[in-house]
Amino acid sequence: MPTAAVDEPRFFLDRGLGSQIVPTALRARGWSLTTMDERYGTDRSQAVGDEEWISDAAVRGEILLCKDRAVARNVAEARAIYMHDARVFALARADLTGPAMAALFLDAEQRLLRMAVRARGPYVVSISPNGLTRLRLAYPLPGGR
């Protein structure tokens, strides 16, 4: 009976990606993932701070999938990404439907997987119909603050 490779990428989906449409589509393609609701429970997942789930998922070696690339601009979130060497892929537009979000991740699948297993964090990569773009993190602050 075949078993999953130890280095098979594992993903963690932020709450903005939901717990039904996007996870179901990605799992149908064979992605190994955990959603916010699965990890923290449906009630607690709404109250978990971004810094907490970012650090928790990064420490577990998971690749983070986000609905919004603002995680690169928000200093607290960028600090958590930086401090935990997180690998983050975020959608360039946050106003998409569930099927559109899933389609973007699946359209970028090969490039996303290649980068996720080869490039060490910390990084945030924006996903759009035009491809993948690495974003500048808002941490560390200029001047070392």
Disulfide bonds with the S-S distance in Angstrom:
none
